Amino acid sequence: MDLQALRAARRRSLAPRHALLAVPLAMIALVTTGDLLVPPDVHLGPFLAAAPAVTASFAGPRTTGSIGVVAVLAQVVVAMVRGSVTDLNHTFQIITLLLISVFVTLFAHLREVHEQQLVRLRSVAEAAQQVVLRPLRERLGPLRVASVYLAAAADARIGGDLYAAARTSHGSRLIIGDVRGKGLEAVGDAALVLGAFRAAAHQEADLPSLVDYLERAVAPDLDQAHQAHQTQRSFQAHETYEAHEASEPPRPGSPLGSGRASHPDPGPEGTAADDPGFDDHSEAFITAALIEIPDLGHSVHLVNCGHPSPLLLRREGVVTLEVDHPAPPLGLAGLAESQLAAQSFPFEPGDILLLYTDGVLEARDEAGDFYPLAERAAAWNGTGPHALLSHLRRDLLAHTPTGTLGDDAAMVAIERLPEPALRDASSP
């Protein structure tokens, strides 16, 4: 987000806040007027404290402090009209109102500092996302490409969804993937995969070799992260066990401190491995789909590493590209034997290939039903990858009750252009 966009967003957010200032000012006017009209033994002054308190909920410390000053001055005017400012009752009301105003002004200051920190964190997250997920080129040889990334509802933080494209001497290669987890760790794993893909996409001869390179690049990093997590969980389990032993009294007939023998030794099989929240090695992985589209011919080659199957939109309908022999997710190749092989599918001019992550499929409506991507894509009757993703984005957000997603979602659409369109695009 550039500077002009930030300023425009700030102006839009300040406009309703300025309108809300009428509420505390009206409260001060009503309470002051009522306090002057009611009998002398009735005091409405304490209600003036609501004005700065309400202001602190939506305005900054300066505005809150100003409303507090106005409320204190109103209380002083009431005291002067009714008798004397030095009257004990009015004096305590003024002091109390002043202290409350100072307190809520401090609260508004702390809230504003917290909001500024959140803005900086979001800016860092957006910058990291732009570095990791570079915008895809709209044209890759005979292909027209569009992409969209939708952040999850939870703090709108970037997750582990990834995509990238690379041109080779004979065609185009693309990857779409999903790192298990969220936060900075998932971003780091996504950056690792994308870096390895961009480095090797031009060098490896075929897709199986490229997948093998990505597996060798990713597996050591995932193993290291898994071992660090194992060490942390085991240490926490050991500390819990020691605290339990220290708090347990000695049993009758047993020497002091011998209660330890009545419990299993906190070894590897009695601590983290038996913990329901423990993440074993099989949970550190990255699903991915890698495709290669030659410039010559009308086909697409696919290697699917545990990722949702791409969809091919043709004139006849939508076809799910399911490979006969899927490969395990990246990081899990050592746990299962598999024969890496790319499978070919027809990809004619005018066809659109849709790649996506599981965040699209897992979006639920009010009834709890998942988003029917294939059905909604088949019902679309527009043209071009950009129009397709725009339609699916609107339809996906409308499918959810709040218009937000519970998980990050990414989609990439690739269209093979007809021959006349290629000649028109290449002509001056």
Residue pairs with C-beta under 8 A, 6 or more apart in sequence:
1 9
1 123
1 126
17 58
17 59
20 58
20 59
21 55
21 59
21 63
21 67
23 54
24 50
24 51
24 52
24 54
24 55
24 67
25 51
25 67
25 70
27 47
27 48
27 50
27 51
27 54
28 48
28 51
28 67
28 70
28 71
28 74
31 44
31 45
31 47
31 48
31 51
31 74
32 48
32 74
32 77
32 78
34 44
35 43
35 44
35 45
35 78
36 78
36 81
36 82
38 44
40 82
43 89
43 93
45 75
45 78
45 90
45 93
45 97
46 93
46 96
46 97
48 71
48 74
48 75
48 97
49 71
49 96
49 97
49 100
49 101
51 67
51 68
51 70
51 71
52 64
52 65
52 67
52 68
52 71
52 100
52 101
52 104
52 105
53 100
53 104
55 63
55 64
55 67
55 68
55 104
55 108
56 64
56 104
56 105
56 107
56 108
56 111
59 67
59 108
60 108
60 109
60 112
61 105
61 106
61 108
61 109
61 112
63 108
64 101
64 104
64 105
64 108
65 101
65 105
67 101
68 97
68 98
68 100
68 101
68 102
68 104
68 105
69 101
71 97
71 101
72 94
72 97
72 98
72 101
75 90
75 93
75 94
75 97
76 85
76 94
78 90
79 85
79 87
79 90
79 93
79 94
82 90
83 90
84 90
85 91
85 94
122 156
125 156
125 157
125 158
126 158
128 158
128 187
129 149
129 158
129 187
131 191
132 158
132 162
132 187
132 190
132 191
132 194
133 149
133 161
133 162
133 163
133 164
133 194
133 410
134 164
135 147
136 145
136 146
136 147
136 163
136 164
136 165
136 412
137 145
137 165
138 144
138 145
138 146
139 145
139 425
140 165
140 167
140 172
140 414
141 167
141 171
141 172
141 295
142 295
142 416
142 417
142 422
143 172
143 293
143 414
143 415
143 416
143 417
144 384
144 385
144 414
144 415
144 417
145 165
145 174
145 385
145 412
145 413
145 414
145 415
146 384
146 385
146 386
146 388
146 389
146 412
146 413
147 163
147 389
147 410
147 411
147 412
147 413
148 389
148 392
148 393
148 410
148 411
149 161
149 408
149 409
149 410
150 359
150 393
150 396
150 397
150 405
150 408
150 409
150 410
151 157
151 158
151 159
151 405
151 408
152 159
152 182
152 359
152 404
152 405
152 406
152 407
152 408
153 402
153 404
153 405
153 406
154 182
154 406
157 182
157 183
158 187
158 408
159 179
159 181
159 182
159 183
159 186
159 187
159 359
159 407
159 408
160 177
160 178
160 179
160 180
160 181
160 182
160 186
160 187
160 189
160 190
160 286
160 408
161 177
161 178
161 179
161 190
161 357
161 359
161 408
161 409
161 410
162 175
162 176
162 177
162 178
162 179
162 190
162 193
162 194
162 410
163 174
163 175
163 176
163 177
163 355
163 410
163 412
164 174
164 175
164 194
164 197
164 198
165 172
165 173
165 174
165 175
166 172
166 173
166 174
166 197
166 198
166 201
166 202
168 201
168 202
170 294
170 295
170 296
171 292
171 293
171 294
171 295
171 296
172 292
172 293
172 295
173 201
173 207
173 210
173 290
173 291
173 292
173 293
174 290
174 291
174 293
174 355
174 412
174 414
175 193
175 194
175 197
175 288
175 289
175 290
175 291
176 288
176 289
176 307
176 355
176 356
176 357
176 410
176 412
177 190
177 193
177 286
177 287
177 288
177 289
177 305
177 307
177 330
177 357
178 286
178 287
178 288
178 307
178 357
178 358
178 359
178 410
179 186
179 189
179 190
179 193
179 286
180 186
180 283
180 284
180 285
180 286
181 189
182 408
185 225
189 218
189 221
189 222
189 225
189 286
190 286
192 217
192 218
192 221
193 214
193 217
193 218
193 286
193 288
193 330
196 213
196 214
196 217
196 218
197 210
197 214
200 210
200 213
200 214
200 217
201 210
204 210
204 213
206 292
206 342
207 290
207 291
207 292
207 301
207 302
207 303
207 342
208 303
208 340
208 341
208 342
210 290
211 290
211 303
211 305
211 327
211 330
211 340
212 340
214 288
214 330
215 330
215 331
215 333
218 286
218 330
218 331
219 330
219 331
219 333
219 334
222 284
222 285
222 286
222 331
223 281
223 284
225 284
226 279
226 281
226 284
229 279
230 272
233 271
233 272
233 275
233 278
234 268
234 271
234 272
237 266
237 271
237 272
237 275
238 266
238 271
241 263
241 266
241 271
244 263
245 259
245 260
245 263
248 259
249 259
250 256
250 257
250 258
250 259
251 258
251 259
251 262
254 261
264 270
272 278
273 280
281 335
282 332
282 335
284 331
285 306
285 328
285 329
285 330
285 331
285 332
286 305
286 329
286 330
286 331
287 305
287 306
287 307
287 308
287 329
287 330
287 358
288 305
288 306
288 307
288 329
288 330
289 302
289 303
289 304
289 305
289 307
289 308
289 309
289 310
289 355
290 302
290 303
290 305
291 300
291 301
291 302
291 303
291 310
291 353
291 355
292 300
292 301
292 342
293 299
293 300
293 301
293 347
293 353
293 414
293 416
294 301
298 346
298 347
298 348
298 349
298 416
299 344
299 345
299 346
299 347
300 321
300 344
300 345
300 346
300 347
300 353
301 342
301 343
301 344
302 310
302 321
302 323
302 342
302 343
302 344
302 345
303 323
303 327
303 340
303 341
303 342
303 343
304 323
304 326
304 327
305 326
305 327
305 328
305 329
305 330
306 326
306 327
306 328
306 329
306 332
307 329
307 357
308 356
308 357
308 358
308 361
309 320
309 321
309 322
309 323
310 320
310 321
310 353
310 354
310 355
310 356
311 318
311 319
311 320
311 321
311 353
311 354
311 356
311 373
311 374
311 377
312 318
312 319
312 320
312 321
312 345
312 347
312 351
312 352
312 353
312 354
313 351
313 352
313 353
313 354
313 377
313 378
313 380
313 388
314 348
314 350
314 351
315 350
317 378
318 374
318 377
318 378
319 345
320 374
321 345
321 353
323 343
324 343
325 338
325 339
325 341
325 343
327 333
327 338
327 340
328 335
328 336
328 338
347 353
347 416
348 416
349 416
349 417
349 418
349 419
350 415
350 416
350 418
351 415
351 416
352 385
352 388
352 413
352 414
352 415
353 413
353 414
353 415
354 377
354 388
354 411
354 412
354 413
355 411
355 412
355 413
355 414
356 373
356 409
356 410
356 411
356 412
357 408
357 409
357 410
357 411
358 407
359 405
359 406
359 407
359 408
359 409
359 410
360 371
360 373
360 392
360 396
360 409
360 410
360 411
361 370
361 371
361 373
362 370
362 371
362 406
362 407
363 370
363 371
363 396
363 399
363 400
363 405
363 406
363 407
363 409
364 370
364 371
364 399
364 400
364 406
365 371
365 399
365 400
365 401
366 401
371 396
371 399
373 392
376 392
376 395
377 388
377 392
380 388
380 391
380 392
382 388
382 391
384 415
385 413
385 414
385 415
386 413
388 413
389 411
389 413
392 411
393 411
396 405
396 409
397 403
397 404
397 405
400 406
417 425
